[in-house]
Structures are given as C-alpha cells and as structure tokens.
C-alpha cells in the first residue's frame, strides 16, 4: 500500500494478489475514500469508494420505504418486494444529497423506463420502454433535491441510481451491481 485518502486503518499494508484488505474509513469519510497499491514490479492499481449518503424515500403503490440506495435487479422479486406483480408497476423516489467541490454526474441503469429530476429540473428522460440502458446527467457541487420515477413494464427489473465523480462516461455497461 503506497497511498490512502480518507482512511484511518487498514488490516494490512502488504500482501499477495488475492489477499483481502479491510479498510476502515475516517468517520467523516465513510462515503469517500481511496487506496493505491503497488506491486513489487512498480505497477500501481487503486480502489476508490465514492457513495454520498442519500436516504431515498420510495413509494411503490401504497408502500412507503426508506432505502439507503436505489439498486433493484431481479427477474422474480425478492421477499422484500414479493407484493409486486411481475410487470406493470412503478415507483417514485426522492432524496437529498450534498456534494463536495468538483464535477459529478448522476447515472441511472434502467430497464424499462426512468426519469430523473434534480432541483425540479428534468435531467434524464428515458421514458419509452427499453432494454437495460445507462443514462447520465451532470451534477454540480452543493445540496440537491433528487426525484426518480421508474416504470416496470414486464420481465427483467433493473433500476440503479449512482452519484459518480466526473462527467458522463460511456453509455455501455458500468459493470455489475
């Protein structure tokens, strides 16, 4: 381990590929920390964690829940969502976020339809049913009110909303949930 930011302790600072390193972030950096590792040959690789806190207030039909993240992905609903039909339903979610200085983006991964508002301005409008797609919108530093609408037509359920550092990237797959 050659460098860290926002970290108070590591379970180890040296080891082998495949070893597990447990990171303990500083209390004020739980959602924003990074480590840089280096091999014996001088090759560097890093891991960065950026997940600003959002307590999403989610309404699905008559059900109201608080979720720490919007990350839904299934073909058959898990127990927590067993009340949902396989298709033809939607949800609305709202949350507030405070972002540090620098450019950020809000990213959605959705299948079938999604819309996102930031401070009451529509910034992502992908409301026609579609297979899994990635959409981005810029977010400035500061406090923002977020609102998400999602519509499930049938089949595969997929909705993920992330806040990432920087500006929009490829609309290809962002990797596993």
trRosetta pair geometry for C-beta under 8 A, 3 or more apart (Angstrom, degrees):
i j d omega theta_ij theta_ji phi_ij phi_ji
1 4 6.6 6 173 -45 118 107
1 10 6.2 93 -58 87 173 175
1 12 7.9 153 -17 117 124 58
1 13 4.2 -98 33 -154 117 74
1 14 7.0 -113 4 -60 79 51
1 21 7.6 131 -70 -137 124 152
1 35 6.1 -48 -141 -173 107 114
1 36 7.4 113 -161 79 61 50
1 37 5.6 -44 -99 -103 54 73
1 38 7.9 139 -116 17 9 78
2 36 5.3 -56 66 101 92 98
2 37 6.8 134 9 -131 86 20
2 38 4.7 43 -25 -7 131 119
2 44 7.1 -69 38 -117 140 108
3 35 7.2 158 91 -159 57 47
3 36 4.1 15 55 41 98 116
4 7 4.1 -53 160 35 130 133
4 10 7.0 -151 -72 -46 158 124
4 33 7.4 5 -178 -179 90 98
4 34 6.9 -178 -150 94 53 55
4 35 4.7 -10 -105 -107 89 75
4 36 7.3 -151 -69 20 47 70
5 29 7.8 -143 137 -165 68 152
5 33 6.2 -176 94 -151 65 58
5 34 5.0 16 47 50 101 90
5 35 7.9 -161 23 -73 62 41
6 25 5.6 -9 143 -149 92 95
6 26 5.5 -116 -169 23 55 105
6 29 3.2 -158 -157 168 103 149
6 32 5.6 -150 -111 105 166 68
6 33 3.4 -136 93 -103 118 80
6 34 6.8 75 35 14 110 61
7 10 6.4 25 164 -54 135 90
7 23 5.8 -76 -126 -162 116 99
7 24 6.9 99 -163 73 75 53
7 25 5.9 -68 -105 -111 53 49
7 26 6.8 -125 -90 -24 3 80
7 29 7.5 -94 -51 96 36 138
7 33 5.3 108 -60 -166 77 128
7 34 8.0 -109 -31 62 111 32
7 35 6.4 43 -41 -74 155 96
8 24 5.2 -63 65 108 94 98
8 25 6.7 66 5 149 90 18
8 26 4.8 123 -47 -83 99 62
8 27 7.8 38 -38 -19 143 65
9 23 7.9 154 88 -161 54 40
9 24 4.2 11 57 47 92 122
10 13 5.7 102 85 -73 135 71
10 21 5.8 -16 -168 -175 104 106
10 22 7.1 147 -162 77 50 54
10 23 6.0 -15 -108 -106 75 61
10 24 7.4 -147 -70 21 32 79
10 35 7.2 97 -95 -110 132 144
11 20 7.4 2 70 114 144 80
11 21 5.8 180 49 -156 96 50
11 22 3.8 66 -26 40 127 93
11 23 7.9 -84 -4 -53 86 34
12 15 5.3 65 122 -42 141 119
12 19 7.0 -59 70 147 147 135
12 21 5.8 -112 54 -113 85 83
15 19 3.6 -79 147 50 140 166
15 21 7.1 -167 23 -68 141 95
16 19 5.2 110 57 -28 64 111
21 35 7.4 -119 117 94 147 169
23 33 6.7 167 157 114 135 140
23 35 6.5 -136 -101 -30 131 133
23 49 7.9 170 89 0 151 141
25 29 4.9 -135 178 95 107 86
25 30 4.8 146 88 -104 137 43
25 33 4.5 -140 -114 -34 109 152
25 49 7.7 -102 -72 74 134 134
26 29 4.2 55 58 25 96 110
26 30 7.7 -117 80 -48 49 56
26 33 7.4 154 20 -90 80 122
27 30 6.9 -12 -162 -40 28 99
29 32 5.3 -94 -159 71 75 77
29 33 5.0 95 144 -68 112 96
30 33 7.6 -33 -140 -18 12 117
31 49 7.3 -128 -171 133 34 95
31 50 6.8 54 152 -157 74 39
31 51 4.9 -114 -153 75 92 63
31 52 5.3 110 143 -99 145 30
31 53 5.7 -129 -53 -37 154 77
32 49 7.1 -159 -116 98 18 72
32 50 5.3 37 -112 -116 73 73
32 51 8.0 -159 -62 33 59 47
32 52 7.5 24 -54 -77 105 69
32 100 7.3 60 -113 -2 169 139
33 48 7.6 -174 98 -151 40 54
33 49 5.3 4 57 55 76 104
34 46 6.2 14 -179 178 107 115
34 47 6.7 179 -149 92 65 50
34 48 4.1 -12 -104 -107 108 76
34 49 6.9 -175 -77 20 56 64
35 46 6.6 178 91 -151 48 72
35 47 5.6 8 52 52 89 90
36 44 5.9 -2 -179 -168 103 112
36 45 7.6 167 -154 88 62 29
36 46 4.5 -29 -103 -97 69 100
37 44 7.0 153 82 -152 45 61
37 45 5.7 -19 63 66 94 77
37 46 7.0 167 17 -91 71 43
37 47 7.9 31 -5 -1 108 92
38 42 6.3 -17 -175 -143 111 32
38 43 6.9 155 -155 76 63 38
38 44 5.0 -28 -98 -95 80 73
38 45 8.0 158 -88 21 36 61
39 42 6.8 -41 72 27 77 20
39 43 4.5 9 30 51 117 90
39 44 7.9 -138 9 -68 74 30
39 45 7.9 47 -29 4 94 101
50 163 7.5 -104 134 100 98 84
50 164 6.9 100 89 -137 123 47
50 165 5.5 30 89 -27 175 104
51 69 7.5 -35 -170 -90 121 128
51 162 7.7 -68 -116 -146 81 86
51 163 7.4 124 -138 55 41 91
52 97 5.4 78 119 -155 134 109
52 98 7.2 -160 -168 65 131 53
52 99 6.3 -67 -77 -95 163 70
52 163 5.2 -29 31 70 111 145
53 68 7.7 -57 -146 -156 73 89
53 97 7.7 167 80 -122 49 75
54 68 7.5 117 75 -173 61 46
54 69 7.2 90 64 -98 99 55
54 95 4.1 68 -178 152 103 147
54 96 7.1 175 -133 65 80 34
54 97 5.2 -32 -86 -78 104 97
54 146 7.0 -18 -143 41 139 137
54 163 7.5 127 -28 -14 130 126
55 66 5.6 -6 178 -168 98 109
55 67 7.8 150 -164 71 51 35
55 68 6.6 -32 -108 -106 59 52
55 95 6.1 168 71 -129 41 107
56 66 6.8 149 78 -158 53 52
56 67 4.7 -23 65 64 110 86
56 68 7.4 143 17 -135 90 1
56 69 7.1 94 -2 -128 126 9
56 70 5.6 110 -73 -52 170 92
56 93 4.6 -6 -172 -171 114 118
56 94 7.1 138 -154 65 64 30
56 95 4.5 -60 -94 -54 57 126
56 148 7.9 -24 -140 30 123 122
57 64 6.9 -7 -176 -169 86 96
57 65 7.9 163 -156 84 44 39
57 66 6.0 -24 -99 -100 58 73
57 93 6.7 154 75 -155 46 60
57 94 5.1 -20 57 60 100 85
57 95 6.7 161 9 -72 72 68
58 64 7.2 155 82 -155 50 47
58 65 4.9 -22 64 66 101 87
58 66 7.3 159 16 -99 84 20
58 67 5.4 20 -8 5 133 114
58 70 7.4 147 -86 -98 126 95
58 91 5.8 -2 -170 -179 96 124
58 92 7.4 162 -151 86 50 44
58 93 4.5 -14 -100 -100 76 94
59 63 7.0 154 -153 84 49 54
59 64 5.3 -15 -99 -101 77 75
59 91 6.5 160 82 -158 49 71
59 92 4.9 -5 56 59 101 92
59 93 7.5 -174 20 -77 64 46
60 63 4.9 -13 65 64 84 108
60 65 7.5 -2 13 12 101 109
60 81 7.7 -8 93 -134 170 99
60 84 6.8 -46 162 -86 138 112
60 89 6.8 41 -166 160 98 120
60 90 7.6 -169 -131 100 70 37
60 91 4.5 -31 -87 -101 84 98
61 83 7.9 -116 46 124 144 119
61 89 7.0 -45 -46 -151 102 112
63 83 7.0 132 -46 75 144 146
67 70 6.5 99 99 -77 133 54
67 93 7.6 -50 44 -130 116 128
69 161 7.6 -169 -174 65 73 80
70 93 5.8 155 -85 83 130 175
70 148 6.4 1 -92 62 173 163
70 159 5.9 -61 162 129 104 102
70 160 6.5 153 111 -143 78 31
70 161 4.1 31 67 25 124 106
71 159 7.6 -154 -123 97 17 64
71 160 4.9 33 -117 -116 68 87
71 161 7.8 -120 -62 31 61 59
71 177 5.6 141 -170 -172 110 118
72 81 7.6 68 -137 -45 118 164
72 150 8.0 129 46 132 135 167
72 157 5.7 -59 139 141 107 110
72 158 6.9 178 97 -136 74 22
72 159 4.6 21 48 49 104 91
72 160 7.4 -159 34 -65 53 60
73 157 6.6 -178 -132 98 25 76
73 158 5.0 33 -111 -112 81 74
73 159 7.8 -158 -63 34 65 46
73 160 7.1 -1 -49 -51 109 104
73 177 5.2 -172 -1 -11 151 162
74 77 5.8 117 98 -102 147 33
74 78 6.1 -146 -85 -27 156 82
74 81 7.7 162 39 64 149 134
74 156 7.9 178 94 -154 31 57
74 157 5.2 0 56 55 71 112
75 155 7.2 -41 -137 179 81 58
75 156 5.8 -38 -97 -103 74 63
75 157 7.3 180 -90 16 23 81
76 86 7.6 -38 -113 -108 60 92
77 80 8.0 -122 166 69 96 58
77 81 4.0 -116 -169 99 118 97
77 82 5.5 173 103 -91 115 36
77 83 7.9 -92 118 40 159 40
77 84 5.0 138 -74 56 157 108
77 157 7.3 42 -84 11 75 155
78 81 5.8 65 57 31 68 92
78 82 7.3 -82 112 -54 33 77
79 82 5.3 -15 -147 -34 37 118
81 84 5.0 -10 165 5 92 121
84 89 5.6 -128 -153 44 99 167
84 152 7.9 42 176 61 131 154
85 88 6.3 -17 86 59 132 87
85 89 6.0 147 47 -34 90 120
86 154 6.5 34 125 -147 93 72
86 155 7.5 43 162 -56 100 20
87 152 6.1 -142 -139 133 52 92
87 153 5.7 -9 -162 134 109 36
87 154 3.3 -9 -104 -98 147 66
87 155 6.8 36 -82 -1 115 47
88 152 7.1 -65 -1 96 12 78
88 153 6.7 28 -71 -152 54 37
88 154 7.0 14 -30 -68 73 79
89 151 7.9 180 97 -152 33 54
89 152 5.2 0 61 55 73 110
90 149 6.7 6 177 -176 120 85
90 150 6.1 171 -156 90 72 54
90 151 4.4 -24 -100 -103 108 64
90 152 6.6 -175 -83 17 49 71
91 148 7.9 12 105 107 92 94
91 149 7.5 175 89 -150 49 46
91 150 5.0 2 52 54 89 101
91 159 7.7 -146 51 40 125 172
92 147 7.1 -11 -171 -171 92 93
92 148 7.1 160 -156 85 45 56
92 149 5.4 -14 -104 -102 76 73
92 150 8.0 -172 -76 22 33 70
93 146 8.0 -9 113 116 88 96
93 147 7.2 163 86 -154 52 47
93 148 4.5 -4 57 55 99 103
93 150 7.7 23 1 -2 106 107
93 161 7.7 -161 82 11 143 152
94 145 7.2 -6 -168 -178 97 90
94 146 6.7 163 -153 89 49 60
94 147 4.9 -9 -102 -104 83 77
94 148 7.7 -168 -72 21 40 69
95 145 7.9 171 93 -155 34 52
95 146 5.1 -11 64 59 78 106
96 143 6.6 4 -180 -171 103 94
96 144 7.0 172 -153 87 60 43
96 145 5.5 -29 -101 -102 81 60
96 146 7.1 176 -91 15 27 81
97 143 7.1 171 91 -147 44 51
97 144 5.4 -11 60 57 89 89
97 146 6.2 34 0 -16 109 122
97 163 6.4 157 -160 -67 161 157
98 142 7.0 -69 -145 165 66 28
98 143 4.7 -20 -99 -92 80 76
98 144 7.9 164 -86 16 35 66
99 102 8.0 -114 153 62 105 76
99 104 5.3 -103 -157 -1 150 155
99 139 6.3 125 -25 133 165 115
99 140 7.5 157 72 113 134 38
99 141 5.0 -134 101 -133 96 49
99 142 6.3 -5 52 37 86 32
99 143 7.9 179 15 -76 68 28
99 144 7.2 12 -3 4 109 110
99 163 7.1 -141 -94 177 116 140
100 141 6.1 -51 125 -133 25 109
101 141 4.8 -5 -108 -96 35 158
102 141 6.3 94 36 -66 43 112
102 165 6.6 -3 124 -149 131 95
103 138 6.7 -51 -162 -150 100 102
103 139 7.8 122 -174 69 56 58
103 140 7.5 -44 -119 -111 56 48
103 165 7.5 91 88 -176 65 59
103 166 5.9 40 95 -138 103 24
103 167 5.5 -17 142 -57 140 79
104 138 7.4 114 81 -167 50 57
104 139 4.2 -43 89 74 98 103
104 140 7.4 178 37 -85 91 3
104 141 7.3 115 -1 -73 112 54
104 163 5.9 6 174 -179 126 93
104 164 6.6 158 -162 82 74 41
104 165 6.0 -55 -108 -115 73 37
104 166 7.2 40 -113 30 33 27
105 136 4.9 -8 178 -164 132 106
105 137 6.5 150 -159 73 79 34
105 138 5.7 -52 -102 -106 75 40
105 139 6.0 159 -109 11 17 91
105 163 7.5 166 83 -155 42 51
105 164 5.3 -16 60 61 90 92
105 166 6.6 -33 -3 90 108 56
105 167 5.9 102 -54 -148 121 29
105 168 5.5 147 -124 -69 154 57
105 169 7.9 -172 49 -5 160 78
106 116 6.2 -163 119 155 139 155
106 118 6.8 -178 -4 -69 147 124
106 123 7.0 83 53 100 126 138
106 124 7.3 -116 98 -24 111 128
106 136 7.1 149 77 -154 49 54
106 137 5.2 -11 54 58 96 90
106 139 5.4 90 -29 -42 88 124
106 146 7.2 161 -115 -124 150 128
106 161 6.8 -9 -175 -168 97 91
106 162 7.4 159 -158 84 51 45
106 163 5.9 -29 -102 -100 66 68
106 164 8.0 153 -102 19 18 76
107 134 6.5 -11 -171 -168 101 94
107 135 7.1 160 -154 82 53 46
107 136 5.2 -17 -100 -98 75 78
107 160 7.9 -9 111 111 88 92
107 161 7.3 157 82 -154 51 44
107 162 4.7 -15 60 62 101 95
107 163 7.7 169 17 -92 80 18
107 164 5.6 24 -8 -1 124 120
107 168 7.9 141 -92 -121 94 71
107 174 6.8 95 152 -69 146 157
108 114 5.1 -167 157 128 153 159
108 116 6.2 -167 -42 -38 135 134
108 124 5.8 134 12 150 132 167
108 126 7.5 -168 85 33 133 131
108 134 7.2 164 85 -151 51 46
108 135 4.9 -5 55 56 98 95
108 136 8.0 -167 21 -73 67 35
108 148 7.6 155 -101 -133 128 121
108 159 7.3 -31 -163 -156 98 69
108 160 6.8 151 -157 80 49 56
108 161 5.4 -13 -101 -100 78 71
108 162 7.9 177 -79 22 32 69
109 132 6.5 5 179 -166 91 92
109 133 7.3 179 -149 86 52 35
109 134 5.4 -18 -98 -97 75 73
109 158 6.2 -68 127 154 92 109
109 159 7.3 156 83 -150 65 22
109 160 4.3 11 45 47 104 105
109 174 6.4 -118 -67 26 127 119
109 177 7.7 -142 69 -86 148 96
110 113 6.8 -49 148 107 132 5
110 114 3.9 -140 -75 -22 169 129
110 126 6.5 144 64 89 134 128
110 130 7.5 69 102 69 91 103
110 132 7.3 169 87 -137 27 50
110 133 6.1 -25 61 58 74 80
110 135 7.2 -16 18 11 111 110
110 150 6.6 -150 -133 -129 120 100
110 158 6.1 158 -148 103 27 84
110 159 5.4 25 -111 -107 81 67
110 160 7.7 -149 -63 31 58 60
111 130 6.8 -108 -121 96 61 65
111 131 5.7 -10 -121 -171 112 35
111 132 4.4 -41 -55 -75 121 59
111 133 7.2 130 -74 8 70 70
111 156 5.4 -3 110 100 138 107
111 157 7.3 171 82 -158 92 15
111 158 4.1 45 31 45 100 112
111 159 8.0 -130 38 -57 56 58
112 129 4.4 -23 -176 -135 104 82
112 130 6.5 138 -160 41 47 49
112 151 5.8 -76 83 99 106 78
112 152 5.7 122 18 -131 117 34
112 153 4.3 167 -148 4 171 99
112 154 7.7 73 -66 28 146 46
113 126 6.5 -165 -150 113 57 69
113 127 4.8 49 -170 -152 118 41
113 128 6.6 173 -107 66 109 13
113 129 5.6 -62 -50 -85 103 49
113 130 7.0 110 -81 16 61 83
113 150 7.0 147 85 -160 61 46
113 151 4.1 -5 61 53 112 106
113 153 7.3 81 -7 -35 104 102
114 124 6.4 -12 117 124 100 120
114 126 5.3 16 58 65 79 100
114 127 7.4 -127 59 -83 25 53
114 135 7.0 -169 80 32 123 137
114 148 6.9 -25 -161 -166 96 94
114 149 7.0 155 -154 84 46 59
114 150 5.3 -7 -103 -105 79 73
114 151 7.7 -154 -67 21 40 72
114 159 6.7 146 -90 -124 122 98
115 122 6.5 -38 -174 -143 105 102
115 124 6.3 173 -150 95 37 74
115 125 5.4 21 -120 -113 91 58
115 126 7.2 -173 -76 37 54 55
115 127 5.6 11 -56 -72 106 101
115 148 7.3 156 83 -156 53 47
115 149 4.6 5 53 52 99 104
116 122 7.5 119 81 -154 45 55
116 123 5.5 -50 97 64 94 90
116 124 4.0 36 33 40 105 109
116 135 7.9 175 11 102 124 124
116 137 6.5 -162 86 16 127 141
116 146 7.0 -24 -166 -164 96 92
116 147 7.1 155 -156 83 49 53
116 148 5.3 -10 -104 -103 78 74
116 149 7.9 -155 -70 25 39 66
116 161 7.4 145 -101 -124 130 122
117 120 5.8 4 171 -128 125 19
117 121 6.2 149 -158 67 78 30
117 122 5.4 -43 -96 -89 81 49
117 123 6.7 129 -126 7 28 84
117 146 7.1 150 82 -159 61 43
117 147 4.3 0 53 56 107 102
117 148 7.9 -152 25 -67 69 36
118 121 5.8 -29 67 60 70 89
118 123 5.0 15 9 -12 106 140
118 137 6.8 -166 -11 115 131 134
118 139 6.5 -151 -131 -107 155 90
118 144 5.4 -20 -164 -175 94 130
118 145 7.4 140 -163 76 44 53
118 146 6.0 -13 -105 -103 66 70
119 144 5.6 -86 -44 -146 95 82
119 145 5.6 106 -90 45 50 85
120 145 7.2 26 -31 80 72 119
120 147 7.9 45 -89 13 45 129
122 125 5.6 39 164 -61 119 111
123 137 3.6 91 151 -164 116 161
123 138 7.9 -128 -162 46 131 55
124 135 4.7 113 -145 129 121 134
124 136 7.7 172 -90 83 116 9
124 137 5.1 -120 -50 -31 89 124
126 130 6.6 -60 167 19 107 140
126 133 6.3 -144 -179 89 153 137
126 135 5.3 -149 -25 -54 140 151
127 151 7.3 59 -152 19 73 131
129 151 7.7 -90 -85 100 81 112
129 153 4.8 12 -115 -27 133 151
130 133 5.2 -1 121 -13 134 130
132 156 7.5 -51 -53 115 99 140
132 158 5.5 -6 -105 79 97 159
132 173 8.0 29 128 -100 127 87
133 171 7.0 -12 -169 177 80 107
134 170 7.7 50 82 113 145 61
134 171 4.8 175 72 -160 99 59
134 172 6.9 -10 24 69 139 16
134 173 7.2 171 -36 -105 132 24
134 174 5.9 133 -112 -27 140 102
135 171 7.3 22 -84 -128 40 103
136 167 7.8 92 153 168 141 56
136 168 3.5 147 98 -113 153 101
136 169 7.1 134 -61 28 154 56
136 171 7.7 -125 -4 -91 101 78
137 168 7.7 41 -56 -71 14 113
138 167 6.3 -17 -99 -127 98 82
138 168 7.3 -79 -63 -30 73 92
139 144 6.5 -93 -153 -11 108 164
139 163 6.7 -49 44 -140 160 99
146 161 7.9 140 160 164 142 145
148 159 7.8 125 155 -177 135 125
148 161 5.8 -92 -85 -70 156 152
150 159 4.7 -8 -126 -102 154 147
152 157 5.5 -12 -119 -111 132 91
160 177 5.8 -152 -83 -118 143 106
162 174 7.7 -158 28 141 149 164
164 169 7.9 -55 109 -3 154 116
166 169 7.4 51 108 -51 123 99
169 174 7.8 104 77 -102 126 94
